[in-house]
Amino acid sequence: LRSTVPANVVATVHTALQKLPADRFATASALAAALKDPGYGRDQAQGQRAAAAARSNRLLVPLGVMAALALAAAAWGWLRPTSAPPVIRYGLALPLSQAPVDGSIVPTPSPDGSFLVYVGPGNGGNQLWLKRRDSYEATPIAGTTGSQSFTVSPDGEWVAFIVNGRLYKIPTAGGTAAVLLSSSDVSGAFGLAWLADGTVVYPMRGAAGLMRVSADGGPPTAAWRSDSLISMLPSALPNGRGVIFRSCPPGCVEGQLWALDLESQRAHLVLRGAVEGVVVTTGHLVYASGDGGLYAVPFDLGRLEVSGTPIALGNPLDANAGNQLFRISAVGTLVMVVGGGTATGRTFDMVWVDQTGRQTPVDTAWTFQLTATANNHGWALSPDGSRLAIGLSTSSGDDIWVKPLPRGAPYRLTFDPLSDSRPQWTSDSRFITFRADRIPSGLYWRRADATGTDSLLAPGIVDEGLLSPDNRWIVLRQGSVGQVAGGRNITGIRIGADAGPVPLLATEFDEMAVALSPDGRWMAYQSDETGRTEVFVRPFPNTDDGKAQVSSGGGLAPLWSHDSRQLFYLSGTNNMMAARVAPGAELAVSAPEVLFRVRDELLGAEALYYTPWAVARDGRFLMARLVGGDLARAGTLVVVENWIEELKAKVSR
């Protein structure tokens, strides 16, 4: 009735009050658009005002009574006691054939909490699975084989995922995957975020910044870039303004959470000591610390800054589960991995596996837990076959141990409190090299009988390293964090020469899992130059003199036979493959053949970036077999529905 009320507001109110649902606004966004449109329903509003004025006198008393009743009803509605939805907490265990297999990615709940999406097993490799609340069984999502990072759309109708550096989306109800980005420029293992504005944010290749692409496809745009920091695990802010993400210098000794404002394309540090974070509807940043603690701190969505004191939430997350420890949906469903740790982690024994796949235990009295830090698993058999060097996790941390074969108690080789891992033998079986996270970090070596002290061979952030068979070269693979650290490249240092490191293989792609043939003539490695990780061979040390691609359809973890005439690797379908390398000056590699299918219990060690097994002189493989825990993770997968109510109670105390 008031003339000061805009005409479009009058028309909007009357449309919203229509008796038939079909006559009302179909969505809240349509109502909001009408309120913002000055031209909406102008003629309609004038007629409604006139009709209302004509009725006003005769309806004055009834309207007054109705108004009083309405005020009373509203007051009762606001002031009456209310009951919050109950918090429901339960552990989720699935059969091994359906269980999550990627320990670094916690299942993601849908926005409404009605289903979970996770990486599970498949015939051709890992794939996405979907577990609905109202179903006892999880089901695989066809067309997602090889999936790495993934995210669920805000409406829960789509999943975006990465396979071999390409970004796809697929309906959660089933259907065909559509390509969103095929430039092979997506950092596969570092997370995705689907924003309310219909865009997907992802770390660029090498995690040197964040990119943004429409969920309908199209050219990507740079959202933020850094020459000194890596970026990963983006999480959408509730207001759609930007993302929270993890950023840190190469090596990531300390986790940091940053906020990116997508409008200004500016990012700033929000919180130190955190490995991932999510801003929830209560106005809090919920984050995990590096030791598995879960916390909440008030967060200012206007300034994109924390604004109070963190509160411990008391959930003991499994810090060994990887980078992604928890997930929270829009309605407040929390999914996390609790417990775990070294004492209750995955337990292995060591087995010989012949070239038909038959397993024979090495020492039935010996079980162990592999290095926990960053899944830097690895072991090596001495050239004389008498001892095994292996990275183990104990109550003292991650260290290199030596196990006499076939029997004999293992003894400890390294004692630094920080992580040591990925050992390699020198050709004379006298020394063991290993990568170390200590200060200074780098490639170290020590006498294999544990006498003497550790000596630094090459300083820096080293991801794997070894000496050439003739002891003339130190070969290093560095750049585990991608392009910020120069990409994953292979460099060499000539022992005794004044020159510094020289690039053996430095490209725009990632080269990993270095394996020198025992005769010192060839260098095998894996690279993603084709858009999929494959195994290649080049001459050593003159790597530009030739190249042969050995695998097709995916290849990991190359390893040479002792006579340098066979190259073994793991195929994309988890088969152990063998390719023959002809003797002579020219590089000639035969078509690979399948030896045996590697069983699931032999795939518990990380093999994505480094070869974690060994081969004996007689051609048998030395592999770690899972005998305790599960293939997914050591802790328990827990789902908490309506967890947001529990958070409200804790932060209000």
Salt bridges, closest charged atoms under 4 A:
ASP197 OD2 - ARG212 NH2 2.31
ASP216 OD1 - LYS169 NZ 3.68
GLU254 OE1 - ARG272 NH1 3.32
ASP261 OD2 - ARG241 NH2 2.88
GLU276 OE1 - ARG327 NH1 3.07
GLU305 OE1 - ARG303 NH2 3.38
ASP349 OD2 - ARG625 NH2 2.76
ASP354 OD2 - ARG358 NE 3.17
ASP363 OD2 - LYS403 NZ 3.06
ASP384 OD2 - ARG387 NH2 3.96
ASP399 OD2 - ARG412 NH2 3.08
ASP416 OD2 - ARG438 NE 3.93
ASP420 OD2 - ARG438 NH2 2.87
ASP428 OD2 - ARG430 NH1 3.96
ASP437 OD1 - ARG435 NH2 2.66
ASP449 OD1 - ARG447 NE 3.58
ASP454 OD2 - ARG438 NH1 2.80
ASP454 OD1 - ARG446 NH1 3.53
ASP463 OD2 - ARG477 NH1 3.51
GLU464 OE2 - ARG477 NE 2.92
ASP510 OD2 - ARG488 NH1 3.07
ASP519 OD2 - ARG565 NH1 3.79
ASP528 OD1 - ARG205 NH2 3.18
GLU529 OE2 - LYS547 NZ 2.91
GLU601 OE2 - ARG599 NE 2.55
ASP618 OD2 - ARG620 NE 2.86
GLU641 OE2 - ARG133 NE 3.14
GLU645 OE2 - LYS648 NZ 3.48
GLU646 OE1 - ARG89 NH2 2.91
GLU646 OE2 - LYS650 NZ 3.69
